[in-house]
Amino acid sequence: MKVRSVRSRSRRVLGYLGAISTVAVLFGSPLSYAATFTVANLSDSGLGSLRQAISDANNTSGADTIVFQAGLSGTLSTSGGFIINDPLTIIGAAPNVTISGNNTQRIFTINSGKTVFLSTVKLQNGGINNAGTLFLQNSTIQSSRWSGADGGGAISNSLSSSVLTVSYCVLEGNSAPDGLGGGIFNRGKLTVNNTVLSGNAATTRSGGAIYNLGALTVNNSTFTGNLAGRYGGGLKNDDASATMTITNTTINANTAQGGGGGINNESGTLTVYNSTLSANGALSAVITDGGGGLRIRAGTTTVLNSTIVNNTAPSSRGGGVFNGSLDFSVGNSVIAGNSAATGASVYNSNGVFKSRGHNVFGENGVSGLSNANTVAGDSVLPGALGTAVGPLANNGGPTLTQLPVAGGPLIDGGDNALAQSAALGADGRGYRPRSVNGVVDIGAVEVGALPAEQTLIGHYYQSILSRAPDPGGWAYWQGEVSRLQGLGVDVQEAFRVMAGWFFESAEYAAKGTGDGQYVTDLYRTFFQRDPDGGGLNYWVGQLAQGMPRSVVLFSFLFSAEFGSYMQGLLGSTASRAEVYAVVDFYRGFLNRLSDTGGFTYWAARFRAAQCQGAAAVNNEVNSISTQFLGSGEYLNRNRGNRDYVADLYYAFLRRGGDLAGFNYWVGQLDGGLKSREQLRGEFLGSAEFQNRVAQIIGQGCL
């Protein structure tokens, strides 16, 4: 009998138990093309060294993993770089272990066509050259210097085919003395998420933090104190085909000796959403330079719902923005409190400046616009900057921001029609809604908006536990949300886990709710309403016939109605198919969210298989699910047959079982008609799960 369909599809999410397991807990018998090597000492070569581990991995076919032995602490000084020429995951031991080079060659070089995951590493006096695909997360690169025509003091994403993703990292004090990009040089595809780039320098050239010739996306990040000897103290976009999209990011106190203290768009396409450009400086006296916050030389530039304040071009033009392009538009933004020799707000130099309306310019009744005009809906700030926005401060969210002043012209001053992009679904802090009183605020921050996690966390505590959140619990779940986001996991997963944890907690059990009240609590928690009569009777009837409460819970957790609610609150948060598989195995089998190291390991296994084709993916699905179910952590849960069946539904099918199907499979086990391993095979081979496997295969090689 095949796995049955269910009237209300859902999947089970269980609570996080608090204990963080190591990846080794789940290391079973690996497939032939994957191996794990352990760094046992901080020597530069020899048995147990990182160099030996990388050499062994390079000589072992398939995607391998390197981990550091627990307890290692200190500095690993390298006499030469490490070349990676096979798919590899390295899980470092930062901050306890620092890998230090001598700034004469890159610490890591990733060869073309290879996919590498680096997590929790700390590098100094070196850096990375990526010619393949690199995912860098939860890591630090500092004091690294690279001289050469390209540059990239910390990282060079060196080929047009190179793919680099940097998430939850710190790149500080790196330099390219005679090159481009003090922090990162990008020729390929670069994504920067939740990362701080500070104190980096392209001393004699451009792009203090990032120099871009390819496709660059920046989200939720901070650029501060970076320096360019020429253009783009923070970032420079410098090719007609180059694209740069900056969202929910703060660019503060960067300096260009030429123009574009914060950003320089020399050519290509630049789009800025929900971002703050503050206190940047362009120091050149050349009249075609300038642009304390933003210099636009050519290409297409769009700025929406952003804050450009306190920037300066003391000897040139355009304290806020210098525009020389034929396509510059701005809307729902504040460009005020800036200073320059000419054009304190915007200097339009034979370019095309298009106000899309609902902007606030200037200060003290002076627009600061030169060769540029306002349109209906724009206004000139009548007083000082402080009457419109507050200082740069921690107002919540991943970066510092400048909050609109209560009663000032930014409050409810925007145009909702300009804030329709998905990137503008929340404010610059990620808080929602973007229009608190029905009209969007001008600038990067929406006064009165709340982080979605606060909304849901508070709701869960009240609707499930009937109390306000305690500070420790509040902080823990907010931290889990941030951690999952850094891993690229659909943030909705954290909220499903949290709800499941609360409903299965001893505190909720102590309330002694009957079945009717339990179903009512589910409706109020997930649907924000009381149950209709038909729904209440149906679910109470299912419970009366023996369906476990946990299976009913799963149906609500993954119902379309709850999914729509979270989509509206959180926006689009979808993950890749292999990410869902890893998360589901952790929750379905181990009753928790994945720890960071474990997630990195298993995701790398899946991704290596995706690069090898359908057969490899199917082998990994079989192998990984076997290893989870055979792990000591799962066996120690002492799951009965009913629990085991519920776990299979949840982990493989992402839902609870219908009553008939659930009872059928329990009966197969109780009657000795099938073993647990045979039942795993039934779920693994079901058409429903194979559709999921096809999605993993279809995602392709990263």
KESE-861866 format. One record per residue (C-alpha): x, y, z; residue in one letter. Coordinates in steps of 0.5 Angstrom, whole numbers. Example, Ala and Ser with C-alpha at 12.3 -4.5 7.8 and 13.67 -1.06 7.14 Angstrom:
<sites>
SITE|25|-9|16|a
SITE|27|-2|14|s
</sites>
This chain:
<sites>
SITE|0|0|0|m
SITE|3|7|-2|k
SITE|3|13|3|v
SITE|-4|16|3|r
SITE|-6|23|2|s
SITE|-9|27|7|v
SITE|-15|32|7|r
SITE|-11|37|10|s
SITE|-3|37|8|r
SITE|2|39|13|s
SITE|8|37|16|r
SITE|11|37|23|r
SITE|15|42|27|v
SITE|18|40|34|l
SITE|21|44|39|g
SITE|29|46|39|y
SITE|31|42|45|l
SITE|37|47|47|g
SITE|42|42|46|a
SITE|47|43|40|i
SITE|50|37|37|s
SITE|56|36|34|t
SITE|56|34|26|v
SITE|60|28|29|a
SITE|53|25|32|v
SITE|50|24|25|l
SITE|57|21|22|f
SITE|55|14|20|g
SITE|58|10|14|s
SITE|59|16|9|p
SITE|58|14|1|l
SITE|64|12|-3|s
SITE|65|19|-6|y
SITE|65|23|1|a
SITE|70|23|7|a
SITE|71|27|13|t
SITE|78|29|15|f
SITE|80|32|22|t
SITE|85|38|23|v
SITE|88|35|30|a
SITE|94|41|31|n
SITE|96|48|29|l
SITE|102|45|25|s
SITE|103|48|18|d
SITE|104|41|15|s
SITE|104|34|17|g
SITE|100|29|20|l
SITE|94|32|23|g
SITE|95|39|20|s
SITE|90|43|15|l
SITE|95|42|10|r
SITE|95|35|10|q
SITE|87|35|11|a
SITE|86|39|4|i
SITE|91|35|1|s
SITE|87|29|3|d
SITE|81|32|1|a
SITE|84|34|-6|n
SITE|86|27|-7|n
SITE|79|24|-5|t
SITE|74|24|-10|s
SITE|67|27|-9|g
SITE|65|33|-4|a
SITE|69|32|3|d
SITE|69|35|9|t
SITE|74|38|14|i
SITE|73|39|21|v
SITE|77|42|27|f
SITE|78|38|33|q
SITE|75|40|39|a
SITE|79|44|44|g
SITE|84|47|39|l
SITE|86|54|40|s
SITE|91|59|38|g
SITE|94|61|31|t
SITE|96|57|25|l
SITE|101|60|21|s
SITE|102|58|14|t
SITE|108|59|10|s
SITE|104|58|3|g
SITE|97|58|1|g
SITE|92|52|1|f
SITE|89|50|-6|i
SITE|83|47|-7|i
SITE|81|43|-13|n
SITE|75|39|-11|d
SITE|69|40|-8|p
SITE|70|41|0|l
SITE|67|44|6|t
SITE|71|47|12|i
SITE|68|48|19|i
SITE|73|52|22|g
SITE|74|53|30|a
SITE|73|61|30|a
SITE|74|65|34|p
SITE|79|60|38|n
SITE|83|58|32|v
SITE|86|64|27|t
SITE|89|62|20|i
SITE|95|67|19|s
SITE|98|68|12|g
SITE|104|72|11|n
SITE|100|77|6|n
SITE|105|74|0|t
SITE|99|69|-3|q
SITE|92|68|-2|r
SITE|91|63|4|i
SITE|85|59|0|f
SITE|85|59|-7|t
SITE|79|55|-10|i
SITE|80|53|-17|n
SITE|75|54|-23|s
SITE|69|49|-23|g
SITE|69|47|-15|k
SITE|64|49|-10|t
SITE|67|50|-3|v
SITE|63|52|4|f
SITE|67|56|9|l
SITE|64|56|16|s
SITE|67|59|22|t
SITE|74|61|20|v
SITE|78|67|22|k
SITE|83|69|17|l
SITE|88|74|18|q
SITE|94|77|13|n
SITE|92|73|7|g
SITE|85|72|4|g
SITE|82|68|-1|i
SITE|82|68|-9|n
SITE|75|65|-11|n
SITE|75|62|-19|a
SITE|70|57|-17|g
SITE|64|57|-13|t
SITE|65|60|-5|l
SITE|60|60|0|f
SITE|63|64|6|l
SITE|59|64|13|q
SITE|60|66|20|n
SITE|67|68|19|s
SITE|72|74|19|t
SITE|78|76|15|i
SITE|82|82|17|q
SITE|89|85|16|s
SITE|89|82|9|s
SITE|93|85|4|r
SITE|93|84|-4|w
SITE|97|88|-9|s
SITE|96|87|-16|g
SITE|92|90|-22|a
SITE|85|87|-20|d
SITE|86|87|-12|g
SITE|81|85|-7|g
SITE|85|85|0|g
SITE|80|80|3|a
SITE|77|76|-3|i
SITE|78|76|-10|s
SITE|72|73|-14|n
SITE|76|73|-20|s
SITE|73|70|-26|l
SITE|66|72|-30|s
SITE|64|65|-28|s
SITE|66|66|-21|s
SITE|60|65|-15|v
SITE|61|68|-8|l
SITE|56|69|-3|t
SITE|58|72|4|v
SITE|54|72|10|s
SITE|54|74|17|y
SITE|61|75|16|c
SITE|66|81|18|v
SITE|71|84|13|l
SITE|76|89|17|e
SITE|82|92|16|g
SITE|84|89|9|n
SITE|87|93|3|s
SITE|89|93|-4|a
SITE|95|98|-4|p
SITE|95|99|-11|d
SITE|89|95|-13|g
SITE|81|95|-14|l
SITE|77|93|-8|g
SITE|80|94|-1|g
SITE|75|88|2|g
SITE|73|85|-5|i
SITE|74|85|-12|f
SITE|68|82|-16|n
SITE|68|80|-23|r
SITE|63|75|-23|g
SITE|57|74|-18|k
SITE|57|76|-11|l
SITE|52|76|-6|t
SITE|53|80|1|v
SITE|48|78|7|n
SITE|48|81|14|n
SITE|56|83|14|t
SITE|60|88|16|v
SITE|66|91|12|l
SITE|70|96|16|s
SITE|76|100|15|g
SITE|78|97|9|n
SITE|82|101|3|a
SITE|84|101|-4|a
SITE|89|106|-2|t
SITE|91|109|-9|t
SITE|85|106|-13|r
SITE|77|105|-13|s
SITE|72|101|-9|g
SITE|74|102|-1|g
SITE|70|96|1|a
SITE|68|93|-6|i
SITE|70|94|-13|y
SITE|64|91|-18|n
SITE|65|89|-25|l
SITE|60|83|-25|g
SITE|53|82|-21|a
SITE|53|85|-14|l
SITE|47|84|-9|t
SITE|48|87|-2|v
SITE|43|86|4|n
SITE|42|88|11|n
SITE|50|90|11|s
SITE|54|95|14|t
SITE|60|99|10|f
SITE|63|104|15|t
SITE|70|107|15|g
SITE|73|105|8|n
SITE|77|109|4|l
SITE|78|109|-3|a
SITE|84|113|-6|g
SITE|80|115|-12|r
SITE|72|113|-13|y
SITE|67|109|-9|g
SITE|70|110|-1|g
SITE|65|104|0|g
SITE|63|101|-6|l
SITE|64|102|-14|k
SITE|60|100|-20|n
SITE|65|100|-26|d
SITE|62|97|-32|d
SITE|57|98|-37|a
SITE|54|91|-36|s
SITE|55|91|-28|a
SITE|49|91|-23|t
SITE|49|93|-16|m
SITE|43|92|-12|t
SITE|43|95|-5|i
SITE|38|93|0|t
SITE|37|95|8|n
SITE|44|97|8|t
SITE|48|102|12|t
SITE|54|106|9|i
SITE|57|111|14|n
SITE|63|115|15|a
SITE|67|112|8|n
SITE|71|117|4|t
SITE|74|117|-3|a
SITE|79|122|-4|q
SITE|76|123|-11|g
SITE|69|122|-12|g
SITE|63|118|-9|g
SITE|64|118|-1|g
SITE|59|112|0|g
SITE|58|109|-7|i
SITE|60|111|-14|n
SITE|56|108|-20|n
SITE|61|110|-26|e
SITE|57|106|-31|s
SITE|52|100|-30|g
SITE|46|99|-26|t
SITE|45|101|-19|l
SITE|39|100|-15|t
SITE|38|103|-8|v
SITE|32|101|-3|y
SITE|31|102|4|n
SITE|38|104|5|s
SITE|42|109|9|t
SITE|48|113|6|l
SITE|50|118|12|s
SITE|57|122|14|a
SITE|61|120|8|n
SITE|66|124|4|g
SITE|68|126|-3|a
SITE|75|130|-2|l
SITE|77|132|-9|s
SITE|76|139|-11|a
SITE|75|137|-19|v
SITE|69|139|-21|i
SITE|67|132|-24|t
SITE|68|129|-18|d
SITE|64|130|-12|g
SITE|58|126|-9|g
SITE|59|126|-2|g
SITE|54|120|-1|g
SITE|53|118|-8|l
SITE|57|120|-15|r
SITE|53|118|-21|i
SITE|58|118|-27|r
SITE|54|114|-32|a
SITE|49|108|-33|g
SITE|42|108|-29|t
SITE|41|109|-22|t
SITE|35|108|-18|t
SITE|34|110|-11|v
SITE|27|109|-7|l
SITE|26|110|1|n
SITE|33|111|3|s
SITE|36|116|7|t
SITE|42|120|5|i
SITE|44|125|10|v
SITE|50|129|13|n
SITE|55|127|7|n
SITE|60|132|5|t
SITE|64|134|-2|a
SITE|67|140|1|p
SITE|71|142|-5|s
SITE|67|140|-10|s
SITE|59|139|-12|r
SITE|54|135|-10|g
SITE|54|134|-2|g
SITE|49|128|-2|g
SITE|49|126|-10|v
SITE|53|128|-16|f
SITE|49|126|-22|n
SITE|52|126|-29|g
SITE|48|120|-32|s
SITE|42|121|-37|l
SITE|38|116|-32|d
SITE|38|118|-25|f
SITE|31|117|-21|s
SITE|29|118|-14|v
SITE|23|117|-10|g
SITE|20|117|-2|n
SITE|27|119|0|s
SITE|30|124|4|v
SITE|37|128|2|i
SITE|38|133|7|a
SITE|43|136|11|g
SITE|49|135|7|n
SITE|54|140|5|s
SITE|58|142|-1|a
SITE|61|148|-5|a
SITE|56|147|-10|t
SITE|49|143|-10|g
SITE|49|141|-2|a
SITE|43|136|-4|s
SITE|44|134|-11|v
SITE|48|137|-17|y
SITE|46|135|-23|n
SITE|52|136|-28|s
SITE|49|135|-35|n
SITE|45|129|-33|g
SITE|38|127|-33|v
SITE|35|128|-26|f
SITE|28|125|-25|k
SITE|24|126|-18|s
SITE|19|121|-17|r
SITE|16|125|-12|g
SITE|15|125|-4|h
SITE|22|127|-3|n
SITE|25|131|2|v
SITE|31|136|0|f
SITE|35|141|3|g
SITE|35|144|10|e
SITE|33|151|13|n
SITE|28|152|7|g
SITE|34|151|2|v
SITE|33|146|-3|s
SITE|40|145|-4|g
SITE|39|143|-11|l
SITE|43|145|-17|s
SITE|41|144|-24|n
SITE|35|140|-21|a
SITE|28|141|-20|n
SITE|23|138|-15|t
SITE|16|136|-17|v
SITE|9|135|-14|a
SITE|10|131|-7|g
SITE|17|134|-6|d
SITE|18|138|0|s
SITE|24|143|2|v
SITE|26|141|10|l
SITE|24|148|13|p
SITE|28|147|19|g
SITE|35|143|21|a
SITE|36|136|19|l
SITE|34|134|27|g
SITE|27|136|26|t
SITE|26|131|20|a
SITE|31|125|22|v
SITE|35|123|29|g
SITE|42|121|29|p
SITE|45|114|27|l
SITE|43|109|32|a
SITE|41|102|34|n
SITE|34|102|32|n
SITE|33|95|32|g
SITE|35|91|26|g
SITE|41|89|23|p
SITE|44|95|22|t
SITE|44|102|25|l
SITE|39|107|22|t
SITE|36|114|23|q
SITE|29|114|25|l
SITE|24|119|23|p
SITE|23|125|28|v
SITE|16|124|31|a
SITE|11|129|28|g
SITE|16|131|22|g
SITE|15|131|15|p
SITE|18|124|14|l
SITE|12|121|17|i
SITE|7|118|13|d
SITE|10|123|7|g
SITE|11|118|2|g
SITE|7|115|-4|d
SITE|5|107|-3|n
SITE|5|107|-11|a
SITE|13|107|-10|l
SITE|14|102|-5|a
SITE|11|96|-9|q
SITE|18|92|-10|s
SITE|19|86|-6|a
SITE|25|89|-3|a
SITE|20|95|0|l
SITE|15|90|3|g
SITE|19|92|10|a
SITE|23|98|12|d
SITE|31|98|13|g
SITE|31|94|19|r
SITE|26|89|16|g
SITE|20|91|20|y
SITE|13|91|18|r
SITE|9|94|16|p
SITE|12|98|11|r
SITE|6|103|12|s
SITE|4|103|19|v
SITE|-2|108|18|n
SITE|-4|107|11|g
SITE|2|111|8|v
SITE|9|109|8|v
SITE|14|114|11|d
SITE|20|117|7|i
SITE|27|115|8|g
SITE|29|108|10|a
SITE|25|107|17|v
SITE|18|106|18|e
SITE|16|109|25|v
SITE|12|104|29|g
SITE|13|98|25|a
SITE|15|92|29|l
SITE|20|86|27|p
SITE|16|80|24|a
SITE|19|76|29|e
SITE|17|80|35|q
SITE|10|80|32|t
SITE|10|72|32|l
SITE|14|71|38|i
SITE|9|75|43|g
SITE|3|72|39|h
SITE|5|65|41|y
SITE|7|67|48|y
SITE|0|70|49|q
SITE|-4|65|45|s
SITE|-1|58|47|i
SITE|2|60|54|l
SITE|-3|66|56|s
SITE|3|70|58|r
SITE|8|75|56|a
SITE|15|73|53|p
SITE|20|72|59|d
SITE|27|76|57|p
SITE|31|70|56|g
SITE|26|66|51|g
SITE|24|72|47|w
SITE|32|73|46|a
SITE|33|66|44|y
SITE|28|65|39|w
SITE|30|72|36|q
SITE|37|69|36|g
SITE|35|63|32|e
SITE|31|67|27|v
SITE|37|71|26|s
SITE|42|64|26|r
SITE|37|61|21|l
SITE|37|67|16|q
SITE|44|67|16|g
SITE|44|60|14|l
SITE|39|61|8|g
SITE|34|57|11|v
SITE|26|59|10|d
SITE|25|63|17|v
SITE|18|61|17|q
SITE|21|54|19|e
SITE|24|57|26|a
SITE|16|60|27|f
SITE|14|53|26|r
SITE|19|50|31|v
SITE|17|55|36|m
SITE|10|54|36|a
SITE|11|46|36|g
SITE|15|47|42|w
SITE|10|51|46|f
SITE|4|46|45|f
SITE|9|40|47|e
SITE|12|44|53|s
SITE|10|42|60|a
SITE|8|49|61|e
SITE|2|48|56|y
SITE|1|41|58|a
SITE|0|44|65|a
SITE|-6|48|63|k
SITE|-10|41|62|g
SITE|-14|43|56|t
SITE|-19|38|53|g
SITE|-20|37|46|d
SITE|-24|42|44|g
SITE|-20|47|48|q
SITE|-14|44|44|y
SITE|-17|45|37|v
SITE|-19|52|39|t
SITE|-12|54|41|d
SITE|-10|52|35|l
SITE|-15|56|31|y
SITE|-13|62|35|r
SITE|-6|61|34|t
SITE|-5|59|27|f
SITE|-11|63|24|f
SITE|-13|68|29|q
SITE|-20|66|29|r
SITE|-24|62|33|d
SITE|-26|55|30|p
SITE|-32|55|26|d
SITE|-37|49|28|g
SITE|-35|44|22|g
SITE|-28|45|23|g
SITE|-28|44|31|l
SITE|-33|38|30|n
SITE|-28|35|25|y
SITE|-22|36|29|w
SITE|-25|34|36|v
SITE|-27|27|32|g
SITE|-20|26|29|q
SITE|-18|26|36|l
SITE|-23|22|39|a
SITE|-22|17|34|q
SITE|-14|16|36|g
SITE|-11|21|32|m
SITE|-5|24|36|p
SITE|-5|31|38|r
SITE|2|32|35|s
SITE|-1|30|28|v
SITE|-7|35|29|v
SITE|-2|40|30|l
SITE|2|39|24|f
SITE|-4|40|20|s
SITE|-5|47|23|f
SITE|3|48|22|l
SITE|3|47|15|f
SITE|-4|49|13|s
SITE|-5|54|7|a
SITE|-8|59|11|e
SITE|-3|59|16|f
SITE|2|59|11|g
SITE|-1|65|8|s
SITE|-1|69|14|y
SITE|6|68|15|m
SITE|8|70|8|q
SITE|4|76|9|g
SITE|8|78|15|l
SITE|15|75|13|l
SITE|15|76|6|g
SITE|18|71|1|s
SITE|23|67|5|t
SITE|23|61|1|a
SITE|29|56|1|s
SITE|32|52|-4|r
SITE|30|44|-4|a
SITE|36|41|-1|e
SITE|35|46|5|v
SITE|28|44|6|y
SITE|31|37|6|a
SITE|36|38|11|v
SITE|31|42|16|v
SITE|26|37|16|d
SITE|31|31|17|f
SITE|33|35|23|y
SITE|26|37|26|r
SITE|22|30|24|g
SITE|28|25|26|f
SITE|31|29|32|l
SITE|26|34|34|n
SITE|30|40|34|r
SITE|33|45|29|l
SITE|39|44|26|s
SITE|46|47|29|d
SITE|50|51|24|t
SITE|56|46|23|g
SITE|51|40|22|g
SITE|47|44|17|f
SITE|53|46|13|t
SITE|55|39|13|y
SITE|49|36|10|w
SITE|47|41|6|a
SITE|54|41|3|a
SITE|53|33|2|r
SITE|46|35|-2|f
SITE|50|40|-6|r
SITE|55|36|-8|a
SITE|50|30|-10|a
SITE|46|36|-14|q
SITE|53|37|-18|c
SITE|53|30|-20|q
SITE|46|28|-22|g
SITE|40|25|-21|a
SITE|43|18|-18|a
SITE|48|21|-13|a
SITE|42|25|-10|v
SITE|38|19|-10|n
SITE|43|16|-6|n
SITE|45|21|-1|e
SITE|37|22|0|v
SITE|37|14|2|n
SITE|44|15|6|s
SITE|43|21|10|i
SITE|36|19|12|s
SITE|39|12|14|t
SITE|44|16|18|q
SITE|39|20|22|f
SITE|35|14|24|l
SITE|41|10|26|g
SITE|44|16|30|s
SITE|45|15|37|g
SITE|41|22|38|e
SITE|35|19|35|y
SITE|35|12|38|l
SITE|36|15|45|n
SITE|29|18|44|r
SITE|26|11|45|n
SITE|20|13|40|r
SITE|15|8|40|g
SITE|11|5|33|n
SITE|6|11|33|r
SITE|12|16|34|d
SITE|16|13|29|y
SITE|10|13|24|v
SITE|9|21|25|a
SITE|16|22|25|d
SITE|16|19|18|l
SITE|10|23|15|y
SITE|14|29|18|y
SITE|21|28|15|a
SITE|19|26|9|f
SITE|12|29|7|l
SITE|13|35|11|r
SITE|6|34|14|r
SITE|2|30|19|g
SITE|-2|23|17|g
SITE|-9|23|15|d
SITE|-12|18|21|l
SITE|-13|12|16|a
SITE|-6|12|13|g
SITE|-3|13|20|f
SITE|-7|8|23|n
SITE|-5|3|17|y
SITE|2|4|18|w
SITE|2|3|25|v
SITE|-2|-3|24|g
SITE|4|-6|20|q
SITE|9|-5|25|l
SITE|5|-7|31|d
SITE|3|-13|27|g
SITE|10|-15|25|g
SITE|8|-14|18|l
SITE|14|-9|16|k
SITE|20|-7|20|s
SITE|22|0|21|r
SITE|27|0|16|e
SITE|22|-3|11|q
SITE|17|2|13|l
SITE|22|8|11|r
SITE|23|5|4|g
SITE|16|6|3|e
SITE|16|13|5|f
SITE|22|14|1|l
SITE|20|11|-5|g
SITE|13|14|-5|s
SITE|11|18|-11|a
SITE|10|24|-6|e
SITE|17|24|-3|f
SITE|20|23|-10|q
SITE|17|29|-12|n
SITE|21|33|-7|r
SITE|27|29|-9|v
SITE|26|31|-16|a
SITE|25|38|-14|q
SITE|32|37|-10|i
SITE|35|35|-17|i
SITE|32|40|-21|g
SITE|35|46|-17|q
SITE|41|44|-20|g
SITE|49|45|-18|c
SITE|50|51|-15|l
</sites>
